[in-house]
């Protein structure tokens, strides 16, 4: 007798490799972002794409505040065209990071989403900075 997990067959190993392997092109987890930010040149710009109040209440240290609705050519022009952006919002219940990723991709910019957002960051035990940044 089947159950909700087994009633649909699993993907083949080749399909699983293609699917799960592709996720790394689209997402970075909080641990990897934290590790990269500890280096002098992390290789990306981290964007907090939430509203001003949420950002001021607590954000990833080093993140640049740029709400997803304000991602337009003129607001990202200060970075070279090939700059990788990593975007985050509140967490898995929020689609602001996906909205930001769409905006950046539409502008021809490389982008990844930080999986888990602030929720994931806190779940990993990492601290937040408060107040508005100078960005």
N, C-alpha and C positions, 0 to 999 in steps of 0.2 A: 504494500500500500504506500502510495506516494505522500509526500508532504510539500508544503510550499517551497522548500529549498530544493528538493529533488525532482519535483514534477516537470521542471524545465531542465533539459540537459545542460551541463556546463559547456562552455566554449572549448574548442580544441586547444591544446597547448600553443599552437601557432597563433590562433586568434587571441588568446590571452596575452601572449607576448606582445603582439601588435597593439592591443588595447591598453594594457597597463604600461608598456614602455612609452607609449605616446603621452601619457599623463605627465611625464617629467618635462616634456617640451612646453606644457601649459601651466604647470604648477610647481611651486617649491614649498616645502613644509617649514613650519616655524623654526624648528631646530636648525635646519640648514641656513635659513635667513639669519638667525642669531649668530651662528658660526661665521658666516661671511661678513657680517657687520663688525666682527671683532678684528678684522684685518684692515690695514690702511686703505686698500682699494677693494671694496667688496665686488665690484664689477657690475653694479646696478644702482639705480636710484629707487629707494623704497618710498612709495606714495601712500599716505593715509588719505583715503578718498571719502571719509565720512564728513559730516557737518562740523562747523566750528566748535560747538558745545561739546560734542563727543571727543573731538581731538584734544581740546583743552583739559577735559576731565582725565584723560590718560591715553597716551599713544606710544608706539614703539620708539625708543630712543634712536634718534638719527633719521626718523621718517620726515619726509617733506609733506606738509599739509596741502592738498589740492583736491577739493571736493570733485566728485566725478562729473557733476554738471558744468564745472569750470575747466574741464580738460578740452582745450581747443588749441589750434596751431600756435596762437600767440603766447599762451601760458606755458607751453613746453618748448618754445623756440630757444630757450637758453641752454638746452642740452643738445649735443650732437645728434644727428639723425639716427645713428646706430646705437644710441644709449638704450640699454635694457631697463625697462621699468618693471618693478614688482609692486603689485597693488594689493591693498587689503582694506577690509571694512570691519564691521562688528563681529562677524563670524558666519558659520554655515547657514544661519537663518536669514542672512542678509545678501541681497544680490548687487549691492553697490560696487563691489570689486569686479564683478562680471560686467557691469555697465561701464566701468572705467576701462576695463580691458578692451571692450568693443570700441570705445572712443579712441583709445590709443592705436589699436589695430587699423581702424578706419583712417587714421592720420599717418599710416605707414610705419608705425613705431613697434619695435619688438616689446613684448609684454608677457609676463607670467603673473599668476595669482598666488598670493600667499595663502595656502589652504588653512582654514580654521580662523583666520583673522585674529582680532583681539582675543576672542574666546580661546582659540588654540594657543596663542602666545601665553596667556595666563595659565592655561592648563599645563604648559611645559614648565611653569614656575619662573618665567622671565618677568622682570619688572617693567613698569611703565614710567615714562616721563610725563609731567603735567605742565599745563600752561600752553600758550601758543608759541610755536617756534618762529624763528626769524625768516623763514622761507617765503 
